């Protein structure tokens, strides 16, 4: 044997096991729902009061009628908003948050607090 073949080999290392964090499916579903464009703004306004379509449109000037209608329909399907038809002449339609929708108040409040701390005016 020559001198090079007698060298010690380094000890084998155990492979490093990396733990990959798991994404919570419910969190992901909720953040995708609430994180859609304009949805947070609609909920923010509706947390203050029951609103008619025109009131929401005035409160969120950059939203289009089509987008507002689409978001309200989605929120209604998810059970976050309820559409109330008031039998008057002319018929009046109002939107209000359900119990499920009002439960978002703490989350929206936390985002509002964060925004006032970290987002420039």
Protein Blocks (a to p, Z undefined) as FASTA:
>chain_A
ZZklmpccdddddddddddddddfklmmmmmmmmpghklmmmmmmmmpccdfklmmmmmm
mbcfklmmmmmmmmmmnopaccdddddddddddddddfklmmmmmmmmmmmmmmmmmmcZ
Z
